[in-house]
């Protein structure tokens, strides 16, 4: 994974420091649509939804200017269902290069043309979901032909040389044994990989949550091998501490101390603030401080350890040190 350019790196550090002090979010996830092309087993979205109240592209500029995040996830549902997605991205991106924009997608509707258009609009990183390194991915997401589409498109786009594609494997009981097989697939395609943890809070399905001794031993061994494969580059995006805490989340059956609403939050497709995608207390744009008081300061939920949280649970010095060392550029 390429490092963030120097000027953008300095802006991220500066804005992140100010937000930490001012109790504004570091990361905002814009769920630009609730509709999706897939019906994934581990997700509560799926299929068509009412899109009539979705924010318009110009609305996103006001949200970005008010919340001032240094990182934005553009997600859904499937964000590529929006024909105006590039315009949405252009309204999120500011003249100083902030926020750093991550597009989270299944890539079911991605093409090389769309990829280049979205890069030009301001997407810095493309996060592509991968559950299995073969056609089982199609079955898990209820989308025939999806893996073959990825197998054809991703290596072709990766050869363009931008080094901005990151596969994301959400670890479940169904694919815990595929953690390194998915890393092998990332290596074969010439892209990067990160890992996140399944939460039963999203669907109520505890069968996908790692809980048996055999499953917990398997994730330990898989992560040990992942750590042995780090080679000084950033192709394994998840930091060692993140993987350690992800394993501990499954072993404990949860992780307390979540700062949803403060360190990160969600903007829903219709423009309301939520602490996260699995907590449905809704607030208008100008009431993030009230969300912190009413929700974050009283939050006892321990049922997730999603990728955003796994980074922002850390102290600011640790978060800064990890990112300066691995992703932010201070060279010539």
TORDOMI-312141 format. One record per residue (C-alpha): x, y, z; residue in three letters. Coordinates in Angstrom, 1 decimal, padded with zeros to 4 digits. Example, Ala and Ser with C-alpha at 12.3 -4.5 7.8 and 13.67 -1.06 7.14 Angstrom:
<sites>
{east: 012.3 | north: -004.5 | up: 007.8 | res: Ala};
{east: 013.7 | north: -001.1 | up: 007.1 | res: Ser};
</sites>
This chain:
<sites>
{east: 000.0 | north: 000.0 | up: 000.0 | res: Unk};
{east: 001.5 | north: 003.3 | up: -001.1 | res: Unk};
{east: 002.2 | north: 006.0 | up: 001.5 | res: Unk};
{east: 000.0 | north: 009.1 | up: 001.6 | res: Unk};
{east: 001.8 | north: 012.1 | up: 000.0 | res: Unk};
{east: 003.6 | north: 014.4 | up: 002.4 | res: Unk};
{east: 001.3 | north: 017.4 | up: 002.2 | res: Unk};
{east: -001.8 | north: 015.3 | up: 002.6 | res: Unk};
{east: -000.1 | north: 013.4 | up: 005.5 | res: Unk};
{east: 000.5 | north: 016.7 | up: 007.4 | res: Unk};
{east: -003.1 | north: 017.8 | up: 006.8 | res: Unk};
{east: -004.4 | north: 014.5 | up: 008.2 | res: Unk};
{east: -002.2 | north: 014.8 | up: 011.3 | res: Unk};
{east: -003.2 | north: 018.4 | up: 011.8 | res: Unk};
{east: -007.0 | north: 017.9 | up: 011.4 | res: Unk};
{east: -006.9 | north: 014.6 | up: 013.4 | res: Unk};
{east: -005.2 | north: 016.4 | up: 016.3 | res: Unk};
{east: -007.7 | north: 019.2 | up: 016.3 | res: Unk};
{east: -010.6 | north: 016.8 | up: 016.1 | res: Unk};
{east: -009.3 | north: 014.7 | up: 019.0 | res: Unk};
{east: -009.1 | north: 017.8 | up: 021.1 | res: Unk};
{east: -012.4 | north: 019.3 | up: 020.0 | res: Unk};
{east: -014.2 | north: 016.0 | up: 020.4 | res: Unk};
{east: -015.2 | north: 015.8 | up: 016.7 | res: Unk};
{east: -015.0 | north: 012.5 | up: 014.8 | res: Unk};
{east: -011.8 | north: 011.4 | up: 013.2 | res: Unk};
{east: -013.6 | north: 009.1 | up: 010.7 | res: Unk};
{east: -017.1 | north: 009.6 | up: 009.2 | res: Unk};
{east: -018.8 | north: 006.9 | up: 007.2 | res: Unk};
{east: -021.2 | north: 008.2 | up: 004.6 | res: Unk};
{east: -023.8 | north: 005.5 | up: 003.8 | res: Unk};
{east: -024.7 | north: 007.0 | up: 000.5 | res: Unk};
{east: -027.4 | north: 004.4 | up: -000.3 | res: Unk};
{east: -029.2 | north: 001.6 | up: 001.6 | res: Unk};
{east: -029.7 | north: -000.4 | up: -001.5 | res: Unk};
{east: -027.3 | north: -003.2 | up: -002.5 | res: Unk};
{east: -026.7 | north: -005.6 | up: -005.3 | res: Unk};
{east: -026.0 | north: -008.5 | up: -002.9 | res: Unk};
{east: -027.8 | north: -010.3 | up: -000.1 | res: Unk};
{east: -024.7 | north: -011.1 | up: 002.1 | res: Unk};
{east: -025.2 | north: -013.6 | up: 004.9 | res: Unk};
{east: -023.4 | north: -011.4 | up: 007.4 | res: Unk};
{east: -025.1 | north: -008.1 | up: 006.5 | res: Unk};
{east: -028.5 | north: -006.4 | up: 007.2 | res: Unk};
{east: -028.6 | north: -004.6 | up: 003.9 | res: Unk};
{east: -029.5 | north: -006.3 | up: 000.6 | res: Unk};
{east: -031.5 | north: -005.6 | up: -002.5 | res: Unk};
{east: -033.4 | north: -002.5 | up: -003.6 | res: Unk};
{east: -034.5 | north: 000.2 | up: -001.1 | res: Unk};
{east: -036.4 | north: 003.5 | up: -001.3 | res: Unk};
{east: -033.8 | north: 006.0 | up: -002.5 | res: Unk};
{east: -036.1 | north: 009.0 | up: -002.7 | res: Unk};
{east: -034.8 | north: 010.7 | up: 000.4 | res: Unk};
{east: -031.1 | north: 010.2 | up: -000.2 | res: Unk};
{east: -028.7 | north: 013.1 | up: 000.2 | res: Unk};
{east: -027.9 | north: 014.9 | up: -003.1 | res: Unk};
{east: -024.2 | north: 015.3 | up: -004.1 | res: Unk};
{east: -024.0 | north: 019.0 | up: -003.1 | res: Unk};
{east: -025.3 | north: 018.1 | up: 000.4 | res: Unk};
{east: -022.2 | north: 016.2 | up: 001.2 | res: Unk};
{east: -020.0 | north: 019.3 | up: 001.2 | res: Unk};
{east: -022.0 | north: 020.8 | up: 004.1 | res: Unk};
{east: -021.6 | north: 017.6 | up: 006.1 | res: Unk};
{east: -017.9 | north: 017.5 | up: 005.5 | res: Unk};
{east: -017.4 | north: 021.1 | up: 006.3 | res: Unk};
{east: -019.4 | north: 020.8 | up: 009.6 | res: Unk};
{east: -017.9 | north: 017.5 | up: 010.8 | res: Unk};
{east: -014.4 | north: 018.1 | up: 009.5 | res: Unk};
{east: -013.3 | north: 014.4 | up: 009.4 | res: Unk};
{east: -009.7 | north: 013.6 | up: 008.3 | res: Unk};
{east: -010.9 | north: 010.2 | up: 006.9 | res: Unk};
{east: -014.2 | north: 009.4 | up: 005.2 | res: Unk};
{east: -015.6 | north: 006.0 | up: 004.2 | res: Unk};
{east: -018.1 | north: 006.1 | up: 001.3 | res: Unk};
{east: -020.2 | north: 003.0 | up: 001.7 | res: Unk};
{east: -023.7 | north: 001.7 | up: 001.6 | res: Unk};
{east: -025.4 | north: -000.6 | up: 000.7 | res: Unk};
{east: -023.5 | north: -000.7 | up: -002.6 | res: Unk};
{east: -022.3 | north: 002.9 | up: -003.3 | res: Unk};
{east: -021.7 | north: 002.1 | up: -007.0 | res: Unk};
{east: -025.5 | north: 001.9 | up: -007.5 | res: Unk};
{east: -025.4 | north: 005.7 | up: -007.4 | res: Unk};
{east: -024.9 | north: 007.1 | up: -010.9 | res: Unk};
{east: -023.7 | north: 010.4 | up: -009.3 | res: Unk};
{east: -021.1 | north: 008.8 | up: -007.1 | res: Unk};
{east: -018.2 | north: 010.6 | up: -008.6 | res: Unk};
{east: -020.0 | north: 013.9 | up: -008.0 | res: Unk};
{east: -020.6 | north: 012.9 | up: -004.4 | res: Unk};
{east: -016.9 | north: 012.2 | up: -004.0 | res: Unk};
{east: -016.0 | north: 015.6 | up: -005.5 | res: Unk};
{east: -018.2 | north: 017.3 | up: -003.0 | res: Unk};
{east: -016.6 | north: 015.5 | up: -000.1 | res: Unk};
{east: -013.0 | north: 016.2 | up: -001.1 | res: Unk};
{east: -011.7 | north: 019.6 | up: -000.2 | res: Unk};
{east: -008.9 | north: 021.7 | up: -001.7 | res: Unk};
{east: -006.4 | north: 020.7 | up: 000.9 | res: Unk};
{east: -006.7 | north: 017.0 | up: 000.0 | res: Unk};
{east: -008.8 | north: 016.1 | up: 003.0 | res: Unk};
{east: -010.5 | north: 014.0 | up: 003.8 | res: Unk};
{east: -008.7 | north: 010.8 | up: 002.9 | res: Unk};
{east: -011.5 | north: 009.0 | up: 001.1 | res: Unk};
{east: -012.0 | north: 005.2 | up: 001.2 | res: Unk};
{east: -014.7 | north: 003.7 | up: -001.1 | res: Unk};
{east: -016.1 | north: 000.5 | up: 000.5 | res: Unk};
{east: -017.8 | north: -001.7 | up: -002.1 | res: Unk};
{east: -018.4 | north: -005.2 | up: -003.4 | res: Unk};
{east: -017.1 | north: -004.1 | up: -006.8 | res: Unk};
{east: -020.0 | north: -006.0 | up: -008.3 | res: Unk};
{east: -020.6 | north: -002.9 | up: -010.5 | res: Unk};
{east: -017.0 | north: -001.7 | up: -010.9 | res: Unk};
{east: -015.3 | north: -001.3 | up: -014.2 | res: Unk};
{east: -011.9 | north: 000.1 | up: -015.2 | res: Unk};
{east: -013.6 | north: 003.2 | up: -016.4 | res: Unk};
{east: -015.4 | north: 003.7 | up: -013.1 | res: Unk};
{east: -012.3 | north: 003.1 | up: -011.2 | res: Unk};
{east: -010.4 | north: 005.8 | up: -013.0 | res: Unk};
{east: -013.3 | north: 008.2 | up: -012.8 | res: Unk};
{east: -013.5 | north: 007.8 | up: -009.1 | res: Unk};
{east: -009.8 | north: 008.1 | up: -008.6 | res: Unk};
{east: -009.9 | north: 011.3 | up: -010.5 | res: Unk};
{east: -012.8 | north: 012.5 | up: -008.4 | res: Unk};
{east: -010.9 | north: 012.1 | up: -005.2 | res: Unk};
{east: -011.0 | north: 008.4 | up: -003.9 | res: Unk};
{east: -007.7 | north: 007.6 | up: -002.2 | res: Unk};
{east: -008.4 | north: 004.0 | up: -001.4 | res: Unk};
{east: -010.7 | north: 001.3 | up: -002.8 | res: Unk};
{east: -011.8 | north: -001.3 | up: -000.2 | res: Unk};
{east: -013.1 | north: -004.5 | up: -001.9 | res: Unk};
{east: -015.0 | north: -007.1 | up: 000.1 | res: Unk};
{east: -013.6 | north: -010.7 | up: -000.2 | res: Unk};
{east: -015.0 | north: -013.5 | up: 001.9 | res: Unk};
{east: -013.5 | north: -016.5 | up: 000.0 | res: Unk};
{east: -010.8 | north: -016.9 | up: -002.7 | res: Unk};
{east: -013.1 | north: -018.7 | up: -005.1 | res: Unk};
{east: -016.8 | north: -019.2 | up: -006.1 | res: Unk};
{east: -017.8 | north: -019.6 | up: -002.5 | res: Unk};
{east: -017.7 | north: -015.8 | up: -002.4 | res: Unk};
{east: -020.6 | north: -015.8 | up: -004.8 | res: Unk};
{east: -022.7 | north: -018.1 | up: -002.6 | res: Unk};
{east: -021.9 | north: -016.1 | up: 000.6 | res: Unk};
{east: -023.0 | north: -012.8 | up: -001.1 | res: Unk};
{east: -025.8 | north: -014.3 | up: -003.2 | res: Unk};
{east: -024.4 | north: -012.8 | up: -006.4 | res: Unk};
{east: -023.5 | north: -015.4 | up: -009.1 | res: Unk};
{east: -020.3 | north: -014.6 | up: -011.0 | res: Unk};
{east: -019.0 | north: -012.1 | up: -008.5 | res: Unk};
{east: -015.7 | north: -013.8 | up: -007.8 | res: Unk};
{east: -015.0 | north: -014.3 | up: -011.5 | res: Unk};
{east: -015.7 | north: -010.6 | up: -012.1 | res: Unk};
{east: -013.2 | north: -009.7 | up: -009.4 | res: Unk};
{east: -010.7 | north: -012.2 | up: -010.7 | res: Unk};
{east: -010.8 | north: -010.6 | up: -014.1 | res: Unk};
{east: -011.0 | north: -006.9 | up: -013.1 | res: Unk};
{east: -008.8 | north: -006.5 | up: -010.0 | res: Unk};
{east: -005.4 | north: -007.7 | up: -011.4 | res: Unk};
{east: -006.0 | north: -005.7 | up: -014.6 | res: Unk};
{east: -006.7 | north: -002.5 | up: -012.6 | res: Unk};
{east: -003.9 | north: -003.3 | up: -010.2 | res: Unk};
{east: -001.4 | north: -003.3 | up: -013.1 | res: Unk};
{east: -002.1 | north: 000.4 | up: -013.6 | res: Unk};
{east: 000.2 | north: 000.9 | up: -010.6 | res: Unk};
{east: -001.7 | north: 003.1 | up: -008.2 | res: Unk};
{east: -001.5 | north: 000.6 | up: -005.3 | res: Unk};
{east: -004.7 | north: 001.8 | up: -003.8 | res: Unk};
{east: -006.8 | north: -001.4 | up: -003.7 | res: Unk};
{east: -007.3 | north: -003.2 | up: -000.3 | res: Unk};
{east: -009.3 | north: -006.4 | up: 000.0 | res: Unk};
{east: -011.2 | north: -006.6 | up: 003.2 | res: Unk};
{east: -012.1 | north: -010.0 | up: 004.7 | res: Unk};
{east: -014.8 | north: -009.9 | up: 007.4 | res: Unk};
{east: -013.9 | north: -012.9 | up: 009.6 | res: Unk};
{east: -016.7 | north: -015.3 | up: 010.3 | res: Unk};
{east: -017.0 | north: -018.9 | up: 011.4 | res: Unk};
{east: -017.6 | north: -019.7 | up: 007.7 | res: Unk};
{east: -014.2 | north: -018.3 | up: 006.5 | res: Unk};
{east: -011.9 | north: -018.2 | up: 009.5 | res: Unk};
{east: -009.8 | north: -020.9 | up: 007.8 | res: Unk};
{east: -009.5 | north: -018.7 | up: 004.7 | res: Unk};
{east: -007.6 | north: -015.8 | up: 006.3 | res: Unk};
{east: -004.3 | north: -016.7 | up: 004.7 | res: Unk};
{east: -005.9 | north: -018.1 | up: 001.5 | res: Unk};
{east: -007.4 | north: -014.6 | up: 001.0 | res: Unk};
{east: -004.0 | north: -013.1 | up: 001.6 | res: Unk};
{east: -002.6 | north: -015.4 | up: -001.1 | res: Unk};
{east: -005.3 | north: -014.2 | up: -003.4 | res: Unk};
{east: -004.4 | north: -010.5 | up: -002.7 | res: Unk};
{east: -000.8 | north: -011.3 | up: -003.4 | res: Unk};
{east: -001.7 | north: -013.1 | up: -006.7 | res: Unk};
{east: -003.8 | north: -010.1 | up: -007.8 | res: Unk};
{east: -001.1 | north: -007.6 | up: -006.7 | res: Unk};
{east: -003.2 | north: -005.8 | up: -004.1 | res: Unk};
{east: -003.4 | north: -005.3 | up: -000.3 | res: Unk};
{east: -005.5 | north: -006.9 | up: 002.4 | res: Unk};
{east: -007.0 | north: -006.1 | up: 005.8 | res: Unk};
{east: -009.2 | north: -007.9 | up: 008.2 | res: Unk};
{east: -012.3 | north: -007.0 | up: 010.2 | res: Unk};
{east: -014.5 | north: -008.9 | up: 012.6 | res: Unk};
{east: -018.1 | north: -010.1 | up: 012.1 | res: Unk};
{east: -020.6 | north: -008.7 | up: 014.6 | res: Unk};
{east: -023.8 | north: -010.7 | up: 015.4 | res: Unk};
{east: -025.5 | north: -007.4 | up: 016.3 | res: Unk};
{east: -026.0 | north: -006.7 | up: 012.6 | res: Unk};
{east: -028.0 | north: -009.8 | up: 011.7 | res: Unk};
{east: -028.7 | north: -011.6 | up: 015.0 | res: Unk};
{east: -026.9 | north: -014.7 | up: 013.5 | res: Unk};
{east: -024.6 | north: -015.9 | up: 016.2 | res: Unk};
{east: -023.6 | north: -019.0 | up: 014.1 | res: Unk};
{east: -021.2 | north: -016.8 | up: 012.1 | res: Unk};
{east: -019.5 | north: -015.6 | up: 015.3 | res: Unk};
{east: -016.3 | north: -017.4 | up: 016.3 | res: Unk};
{east: -017.0 | north: -019.1 | up: 019.6 | res: Unk};
{east: -015.9 | north: -022.7 | up: 019.7 | res: Unk};
{east: -012.4 | north: -023.7 | up: 021.0 | res: Unk};
{east: -011.5 | north: -025.0 | up: 017.5 | res: Unk};
{east: -012.5 | north: -021.8 | up: 015.8 | res: Unk};
{east: -010.5 | north: -019.7 | up: 018.3 | res: Unk};
{east: -007.5 | north: -021.9 | up: 017.9 | res: Unk};
{east: -007.8 | north: -021.5 | up: 014.1 | res: Unk};
{east: -007.8 | north: -017.7 | up: 014.1 | res: Unk};
{east: -004.8 | north: -017.7 | up: 016.4 | res: Unk};
{east: -002.9 | north: -019.9 | up: 014.0 | res: Unk};
{east: -004.1 | north: -018.0 | up: 010.9 | res: Unk};
{east: -003.0 | north: -014.6 | up: 012.5 | res: Unk};
{east: 000.4 | north: -016.1 | up: 013.5 | res: Unk};
{east: 001.0 | north: -016.9 | up: 009.9 | res: Unk};
{east: -000.2 | north: -013.5 | up: 008.7 | res: Unk};
{east: 002.3 | north: -011.9 | up: 011.1 | res: Unk};
{east: 005.1 | north: -014.1 | up: 009.7 | res: Unk};
{east: 004.3 | north: -012.8 | up: 006.2 | res: Unk};
{east: 004.8 | north: -009.1 | up: 006.9 | res: Unk};
{east: 007.7 | north: -008.0 | up: 004.7 | res: Unk};
{east: 008.3 | north: -004.3 | up: 005.4 | res: Unk};
{east: 005.7 | north: -003.2 | up: 002.9 | res: Unk};
{east: 002.1 | north: -002.3 | up: 003.7 | res: Unk};
{east: 000.3 | north: -005.0 | up: 001.8 | res: Unk};
{east: -001.1 | north: -006.4 | up: 005.0 | res: Unk};
{east: -002.9 | north: -003.2 | up: 006.1 | res: Unk};
{east: -004.2 | north: -004.4 | up: 009.5 | res: Unk};
{east: -001.6 | north: -003.4 | up: 012.2 | res: Unk};
{east: -000.3 | north: -006.2 | up: 014.5 | res: Unk};
{east: -002.1 | north: -004.6 | up: 017.5 | res: Unk};
{east: -005.3 | north: -004.6 | up: 015.5 | res: Unk};
{east: -005.1 | north: -008.3 | up: 014.7 | res: Unk};
{east: -004.2 | north: -009.0 | up: 018.3 | res: Unk};
{east: -007.3 | north: -007.2 | up: 019.6 | res: Unk};
{east: -009.5 | north: -008.7 | up: 016.9 | res: Unk};
{east: -008.6 | north: -012.2 | up: 018.1 | res: Unk};
{east: -009.2 | north: -011.1 | up: 021.7 | res: Unk};
{east: -012.7 | north: -009.7 | up: 020.7 | res: Unk};
{east: -013.7 | north: -013.2 | up: 019.6 | res: Unk};
{east: -012.1 | north: -014.9 | up: 022.6 | res: Unk};
{east: -013.9 | north: -012.6 | up: 025.1 | res: Unk};
{east: -017.2 | north: -012.6 | up: 023.1 | res: Unk};
{east: -017.1 | north: -008.8 | up: 022.8 | res: Unk};
{east: -015.0 | north: -005.7 | up: 023.5 | res: Unk};
{east: -016.1 | north: -002.8 | up: 025.8 | res: Unk};
{east: -015.2 | north: 000.8 | up: 025.6 | res: Unk};
{east: -016.5 | north: 001.8 | up: 022.2 | res: Unk};
{east: -016.3 | north: 005.5 | up: 021.3 | res: Unk};
{east: -018.9 | north: 005.4 | up: 018.5 | res: Unk};
{east: -020.4 | north: 008.9 | up: 018.1 | res: Unk};
{east: -017.2 | north: 010.6 | up: 019.3 | res: Unk};
{east: -014.2 | north: 009.1 | up: 017.4 | res: Unk};
{east: -016.3 | north: 007.9 | up: 014.5 | res: Unk};
{east: -019.9 | north: 008.1 | up: 013.3 | res: Unk};
{east: -022.2 | north: 007.3 | up: 010.4 | res: Unk};
{east: -024.2 | north: 009.7 | up: 008.2 | res: Unk};
{east: -027.2 | north: 007.8 | up: 006.9 | res: Unk};
{east: -028.4 | north: 007.9 | up: 003.3 | res: Unk};
{east: -031.1 | north: 010.4 | up: 004.3 | res: Unk};
{east: -028.7 | north: 012.7 | up: 006.2 | res: Unk};
{east: -029.0 | north: 011.8 | up: 009.9 | res: Unk};
{east: -026.1 | north: 011.1 | up: 012.2 | res: Unk};
{east: -025.9 | north: 007.7 | up: 013.9 | res: Unk};
{east: -023.2 | north: 006.6 | up: 016.4 | res: Unk};
{east: -022.5 | north: 003.6 | up: 014.1 | res: Unk};
{east: -024.3 | north: 001.5 | up: 011.5 | res: Unk};
{east: -025.7 | north: -000.9 | up: 014.2 | res: Unk};
{east: -027.0 | north: 001.7 | up: 016.7 | res: Unk};
{east: -030.0 | north: 003.5 | up: 015.4 | res: Unk};
{east: -030.2 | north: 006.6 | up: 017.6 | res: Unk};
{east: -030.5 | north: 009.4 | up: 015.1 | res: Unk};
{east: -029.4 | north: 013.0 | up: 015.4 | res: Unk};
{east: -029.4 | north: 016.0 | up: 013.0 | res: Unk};
{east: -026.1 | north: 017.3 | up: 011.7 | res: Unk};
{east: -025.7 | north: 020.1 | up: 014.2 | res: Unk};
{east: -026.2 | north: 017.8 | up: 017.2 | res: Unk};
{east: -023.1 | north: 015.6 | up: 017.3 | res: Unk};
{east: -022.2 | north: 017.0 | up: 020.7 | res: Unk};
{east: -025.6 | north: 015.8 | up: 022.0 | res: Unk};
{east: -025.0 | north: 012.4 | up: 020.5 | res: Unk};
{east: -021.7 | north: 012.2 | up: 022.5 | res: Unk};
{east: -023.5 | north: 013.2 | up: 025.7 | res: Unk};
{east: -026.6 | north: 011.0 | up: 025.3 | res: Unk};
{east: -025.0 | north: 008.0 | up: 023.6 | res: Unk};
{east: -021.2 | north: 007.8 | up: 023.7 | res: Unk};
{east: -020.8 | north: 008.7 | up: 027.3 | res: Unk};
{east: -023.4 | north: 006.1 | up: 028.4 | res: Unk};
{east: -022.7 | north: 003.4 | up: 025.8 | res: Unk};
{east: -022.2 | north: -000.1 | up: 027.1 | res: Unk};
{east: -022.4 | north: -002.0 | up: 023.8 | res: Unk};
{east: -019.5 | north: -004.4 | up: 023.3 | res: Unk};
{east: -020.8 | north: -006.3 | up: 020.3 | res: Unk};
{east: -018.6 | north: -005.2 | up: 017.5 | res: Unk};
{east: -014.9 | north: -004.7 | up: 016.6 | res: Unk};
{east: -015.3 | north: -003.4 | up: 013.0 | res: Unk};
{east: -012.3 | north: -002.0 | up: 011.2 | res: Unk};
{east: -013.0 | north: 001.7 | up: 012.0 | res: Unk};
{east: -013.4 | north: 001.0 | up: 015.7 | res: Unk};
{east: -010.3 | north: -001.3 | up: 015.8 | res: Unk};
{east: -008.2 | north: 001.7 | up: 014.8 | res: Unk};
{east: -009.9 | north: 004.4 | up: 016.8 | res: Unk};
{east: -010.0 | north: 002.4 | up: 020.1 | res: Unk};
{east: -006.3 | north: 003.2 | up: 020.4 | res: Unk};
{east: -004.8 | north: 006.2 | up: 022.1 | res: Unk};
{east: -004.0 | north: 009.1 | up: 019.9 | res: Unk};
{east: -000.2 | north: 008.7 | up: 020.4 | res: Unk};
{east: -000.4 | north: 005.0 | up: 019.3 | res: Unk};
{east: -002.8 | north: 005.8 | up: 016.4 | res: Unk};
{east: -000.4 | north: 008.6 | up: 015.2 | res: Unk};
{east: 002.7 | north: 006.5 | up: 015.7 | res: Unk};
{east: 001.3 | north: 003.5 | up: 013.7 | res: Unk};
{east: 000.1 | north: 005.6 | up: 010.8 | res: Unk};
{east: 003.2 | north: 007.8 | up: 010.6 | res: Unk};
{east: 005.4 | north: 004.7 | up: 010.5 | res: Unk};
{east: 003.4 | north: 002.8 | up: 008.0 | res: Unk};
{east: 001.1 | north: 005.0 | up: 005.9 | res: Unk};
{east: 002.0 | north: 008.7 | up: 006.2 | res: Unk};
{east: 004.9 | north: 010.0 | up: 004.1 | res: Unk};
{east: 007.7 | north: 012.2 | up: 005.5 | res: Unk};
{east: 010.3 | north: 011.4 | up: 003.0 | res: Unk};
{east: 011.4 | north: 013.7 | up: 000.1 | res: Unk};
</sites>
